[in-house]
C-alpha cells in the first residue's frame, strides 16, 4: 500500500511540474491576465478595479476597496469560517483545562 501512495505522490508532483511549465512569466505584459480586454473582448476586472476603485468606494486604499466593497460577501464568508475555527479551538482547549482541574482534587483525596 505504501508503494501505491508513493507512486500517486510522484504522479501528482510530475503533473504539478508539467502544469507550471505553461504558466506565463510574472512580468510578461503580453500575458492574458495583464491585458485590458479579455480574449472575449470584455473588459478585464482588474483594469476596472484599478480605474474605478476610488470613484466607486471613496477609499484611498485599493486593497480595502476590493476586499470590503467589491468582494464583501466573499470576505464575510471567509471571516465567518476563521471565526468559527477559532471558537472551536478555544472551546476544545478550554474543555481540556476543565478536565484537568476536576481530576486533580480527586487524586489528592
C-alpha positions in Angstrom: 0.0 0.0 0.0 2.9 2.4 0.7 4.2 1.9 -2.8 0.9 2.9 -4.3 0.9 6.1 -2.1 4.5 7.0 -3.3 3.6 6.3 -6.9 0.5 8.6 -6.6 2.5 11.3 -4.9 5.1 11.1 -7.7 2.5 11.3 -10.4 0.9 14.3 -8.7 4.3 16.0 -8.4 5.0 15.4 -12.1 1.6 16.8 -13.0 2.2 19.9 -11.0 5.6 20.5 -12.7 4.0 19.9 -16.1 1.2 22.4 -15.4 3.6 25.0 -14.1 5.7 25.0 -17.3 2.8 26.5 -19.2 2.3 29.4 -16.8 3.1 32.9 -18.0 6.2 34.7 -16.8 5.2 37.1 -13.9 6.4 40.3 -15.6 5.1 39.5 -19.1 3.0 42.4 -20.3 1.5 40.4 -23.1 0.1 37.8 -20.8 -3.7 37.4 -20.9 -4.1 38.5 -17.3 -2.3 41.8 -17.9 -4.3 42.8 -20.9 -7.0 45.5 -20.8 -9.6 43.2 -22.5 -10.1 39.5 -22.2 -10.0 37.2 -25.3 -13.8 37.5 -25.4 -13.3 41.3 -25.9 -14.9 42.1 -22.5 -13.1 44.4 -20.0 -10.8 42.8 -17.6 -11.9 43.0 -13.9 -8.5 44.1 -12.7 -8.4 47.1 -15.1 -11.9 48.1 -13.9 -10.9 47.9 -10.2 -7.7 50.0 -10.8 -9.6 52.7 -12.7 -12.8 52.9 -10.6 -11.8 51.9 -7.1 -11.7 55.4 -5.6 -14.7 56.7 -7.5 -16.9 53.7 -6.5 -15.8 53.3 -2.9 -14.3 56.6 -1.8 -11.5 54.6 -0.2 -7.8 55.6 -0.9 -6.7 52.1 -0.3 -7.3 49.8 -3.3 -6.9 46.6 -1.4 -9.5 47.7 1.2 -11.9 48.8 -1.6 -11.7 45.4 -3.3 -12.0 43.3 -0.2 -14.6 45.3 1.6 -16.8 46.7 -1.3 -16.4 44.6 -4.4 -16.0 41.2 -2.7 -17.8 41.9 0.5 -19.9 38.8 0.7 -16.9 36.5 -0.1 -14.8 38.2 2.5 -17.6 37.9 5.1 -17.8 34.2 4.4 -14.0 33.7 4.9 -14.1 35.7 8.1 -17.0 33.6 9.4 -15.0 30.4 8.7 -12.0 31.8 10.5 -14.1 32.9 13.5 -15.8 29.5 13.7 -12.5 27.7 13.6 -11.1 30.0 16.3 -14.1 29.5 18.6 -13.9 25.7 18.2 -10.2 25.7 19.1 -10.9 27.9 22.1 -13.8 25.6 23.3 -11.7 22.4 22.8 -8.7 23.9 24.8 -11.0 25.2 27.5 -12.7 21.8 27.8 -9.3 20.1 28.4 -8.3 22.6 31.0 -11.6 22.0 33.0 -11.0 18.2 32.9 -7.5 18.6 34.4 -8.8 20.9 37.2 -11.6 18.5 38.1 -9.3 15.4 38.1 -6.6 17.0 40.3 -8.6 17.2 43.6 -9.7 13.6 43.2 -6.1 12.5 43.1 -5.3 14.3 46.3 -8.1 12.6 48.3 
